[in-house]
Amino acid sequence: MRLNGVNIKAHCEKCRNSFRVDLVALIMVKGPDYSLIGQHPPCRIIDCQGRCSFLVSAGKNTPMITLDRWESE
C-alpha cells in the first residue's frame, strides 16, 4: 500500500454515502502489505445493509475511479 498523495474513499452502493479512508491508520492496523483490492466492507451507516467499494484518485484534481480499475491501468 502506498500513500504518495493518493486519495481513497469507501462508497456504499446502497445508501450512496462515502467515507474517507485514513491510510495511515489502516497501515498501522493491517500492516503495509494489506491490500484494499477485492475488499467490500460493510457500510458504516447504522441500519444500512450495503457493502462498500473503494474509490481512488491520484491527487486532488483527478477523478475518482474504482480501485480495481485503477490497479489494472
Buried (B, 14 or more C-beta within 10 A) or exposed (E): BEEEEBBBBBBBEEBEBEBEBEBEEBBEEEEEEEEBEEEEEEBEBEEBEBBBBBBBBBEEEEEBEBBEEBEEE
